[in-house]
Amino acid sequence: RFTSERMVPFSFPLSKCALWDPVPMGDAIGSHISYYRNPKLSVMEKTLQLAYRHTKQNDKKTLSCFLLGTLAVDEAGESITVTIDRFDPGREV
């Protein structure tokens, strides 16, 4: 992720069981989704309406919810399309 024009390392949440050795190996490399491909974001109107209605009906300042979708790469490998097509309001507990 970029923060004030510089790269910052990303990290994964802590878990009880590690699936890989967390010790860094080799030189650090940069990885950014738009470095080699043109990203596109597509959001369904119904999904936005559901999310908007949920926030209007809720009085809390912070909400726990999810936007779900799919990621697709075109045949030429030139662009990535993220399509958000579902809204999950989450659970209170």
Short mmCIF file of the C-alpha atoms (twelve columns), coordinates in Angstrom:
data_MODEL
# 
_entry.id   MODEL 
# 
loop_
_atom_site.group_PDB 
_atom_site.id 
_atom_site.type_symbol 
_atom_site.label_atom_id 
_atom_site.label_alt_id 
_atom_site.label_comp_id 
_atom_site.label_asym_id 
_atom_site.label_seq_id 
_atom_site.Cartn_x 
_atom_site.Cartn_y 
_atom_site.Cartn_z 
_atom_site.pdbx_PDB_model_num 
ATOM 1  C CA . ARG A 1  0.000   0.000   0.000   1 
ATOM 2  C CA . PHE A 2  1.109   3.546   -0.631  1 
ATOM 3  C CA . THR A 3  1.328   6.081   2.162   1 
ATOM 4  C CA . SER A 4  2.490   9.602   1.365   1 
ATOM 5  C CA . GLU A 5  4.312   8.546   -1.801  1 
ATOM 6  C CA . ARG A 6  6.297   5.681   -0.276  1 
ATOM 7  C CA . MET A 7  5.779   1.955   -0.047  1 
ATOM 8  C CA . VAL A 8  4.961   0.395   3.311   1 
ATOM 9  C CA . PRO A 9  5.070   -3.343  3.976   1 
ATOM 10 C CA . PHE A 10 1.800   -5.153  4.494   1 
ATOM 11 C CA . SER A 11 1.182   -7.729  7.200   1 
ATOM 12 C CA . PHE A 12 -1.282  -10.491 7.867   1 
ATOM 13 C CA . PRO A 13 -3.387  -10.821 11.029  1 
ATOM 14 C CA . LEU A 14 -2.084  -13.050 13.807  1 
ATOM 15 C CA . SER A 15 -3.329  -16.626 13.785  1 
ATOM 16 C CA . LYS A 16 -2.916  -19.715 15.953  1 
ATOM 17 C CA . CYS A 17 -1.384  -21.749 13.127  1 
ATOM 18 C CA . ALA A 18 1.142   -20.509 10.554  1 
ATOM 19 C CA . LEU A 19 0.870   -21.854 7.025   1 
ATOM 20 C CA . TRP A 20 4.368   -20.706 6.055   1 
ATOM 21 C CA . ASP A 21 7.675   -19.699 7.603   1 
ATOM 22 C CA . PRO A 22 7.331   -15.979 8.480   1 
ATOM 23 C CA . VAL A 23 11.090  -15.299 8.375   1 
ATOM 24 C CA . PRO A 24 11.907  -12.916 5.454   1 
ATOM 25 C CA . MET A 25 14.051  -14.445 2.701   1 
ATOM 26 C CA . GLY A 26 15.827  -12.558 -0.089  1 
ATOM 27 C CA . ASP A 27 15.548  -8.941  -1.173  1 
ATOM 28 C CA . ALA A 28 12.385  -6.903  -0.709  1 
ATOM 29 C CA . ILE A 29 10.319  -6.314  -3.845  1 
ATOM 30 C CA . GLY A 30 7.430   -3.966  -4.522  1 
ATOM 31 C CA . SER A 31 4.046   -5.357  -5.481  1 
ATOM 32 C CA . HIS A 32 1.234   -3.101  -6.607  1 
ATOM 33 C CA . ILE A 33 -1.921  -4.101  -8.461  1 
ATOM 34 C CA . SER A 34 -1.712  -1.209  -10.915 1 
ATOM 35 C CA . TYR A 35 2.004   -1.496  -11.700 1 
ATOM 36 C CA . TYR A 36 1.581   -3.879  -14.650 1 
ATOM 37 C CA . ARG A 37 -2.192  -3.864  -15.164 1 
ATOM 38 C CA . ASN A 38 -5.022  -1.363  -15.472 1 
ATOM 39 C CA . PRO A 39 -7.446  -1.940  -12.568 1 
ATOM 40 C CA . LYS A 40 -11.180 -1.379  -13.081 1 
ATOM 41 C CA . LEU A 41 -13.846 -1.310  -10.380 1 
ATOM 42 C CA . SER A 42 -17.460 -2.141  -11.140 1 
ATOM 43 C CA . VAL A 43 -20.136 -1.853  -8.430  1 
ATOM 44 C CA . MET A 44 -23.719 -2.964  -8.956  1 
ATOM 45 C CA . GLU A 45 -26.301 -0.239  -8.261  1 
ATOM 46 C CA . LYS A 46 -28.434 -2.535  -6.105  1 
ATOM 47 C CA . THR A 47 -25.416 -3.295  -3.906  1 
ATOM 48 C CA . LEU A 48 -24.765 0.409   -3.334  1 
ATOM 49 C CA . GLN A 49 -28.438 1.009   -2.536  1 
ATOM 50 C CA . LEU A 50 -28.440 -1.789  0.056   1 
ATOM 51 C CA . ALA A 51 -25.257 -0.486  1.681   1 
ATOM 52 C CA . TYR A 52 -26.599 3.086   1.723   1 
ATOM 53 C CA . ARG A 53 -29.923 1.979   3.241   1 
ATOM 54 C CA . HIS A 54 -28.103 -0.058  5.895   1 
ATOM 55 C CA . THR A 55 -25.959 2.921   6.958   1 
ATOM 56 C CA . LYS A 56 -28.968 5.260   7.067   1 
ATOM 57 C CA . GLN A 57 -30.950 2.863   9.285   1 
ATOM 58 C CA . ASN A 58 -28.062 2.309   11.697  1 
ATOM 59 C CA . ASP A 59 -27.227 4.912   14.355  1 
ATOM 60 C CA . LYS A 60 -23.715 3.618   15.109  1 
ATOM 61 C CA . LYS A 61 -20.617 5.511   13.994  1 
ATOM 62 C CA . THR A 62 -18.801 2.308   12.966  1 
ATOM 63 C CA . LEU A 63 -20.422 -0.571  11.116  1 
ATOM 64 C CA . SER A 64 -19.333 -4.134  10.494  1 
ATOM 65 C CA . CYS A 65 -20.245 -5.048  6.922   1 
ATOM 66 C CA . PHE A 66 -18.773 -6.614  3.805   1 
ATOM 67 C CA . LEU A 67 -18.806 -5.926  0.085   1 
ATOM 68 C CA . LEU A 68 -18.334 -9.171  -1.845  1 
ATOM 69 C CA . GLY A 69 -17.426 -9.680  -5.464  1 
ATOM 70 C CA . THR A 70 -15.158 -11.249 -8.028  1 
ATOM 71 C CA . LEU A 71 -11.752 -10.505 -9.489  1 
ATOM 72 C CA . ALA A 72 -11.116 -11.206 -13.193 1 
ATOM 73 C CA . VAL A 73 -8.116  -10.764 -15.472 1 
ATOM 74 C CA . ASP A 74 -8.783  -10.287 -19.196 1 
ATOM 75 C CA . GLU A 75 -7.411  -12.757 -21.749 1 
ATOM 76 C CA . ALA A 76 -4.524  -10.504 -22.763 1 
ATOM 77 C CA . GLY A 77 -3.541  -9.987  -19.115 1 
ATOM 78 C CA . GLU A 78 -3.702  -6.217  -19.571 1 
ATOM 79 C CA . SER A 79 -6.430  -5.332  -17.089 1 
ATOM 80 C CA . ILE A 80 -7.962  -6.498  -13.822 1 
ATOM 81 C CA . THR A 81 -11.673 -6.027  -13.160 1 
ATOM 82 C CA . VAL A 82 -13.083 -6.125  -9.635  1 
ATOM 83 C CA . THR A 83 -16.868 -6.532  -9.680  1 
ATOM 84 C CA . ILE A 84 -18.671 -5.849  -6.388  1 
ATOM 85 C CA . ASP A 85 -22.082 -7.478  -6.578  1 
ATOM 86 C CA . ARG A 86 -23.152 -8.377  -3.035  1 
ATOM 87 C CA . PHE A 87 -23.560 -6.604  0.291   1 
ATOM 88 C CA . ASP A 88 -23.418 -8.444  3.621   1 
ATOM 89 C CA . PRO A 89 -24.386 -6.353  6.665   1 
ATOM 90 C CA . GLY A 90 -22.474 -8.705  8.965   1 
ATOM 91 C CA . ARG A 91 -23.449 -9.750  12.459  1 
ATOM 92 C CA . GLU A 92 -23.634 -7.743  15.642  1 
ATOM 93 C CA . VAL A 93 -22.081 -10.551 17.744  1 
# 
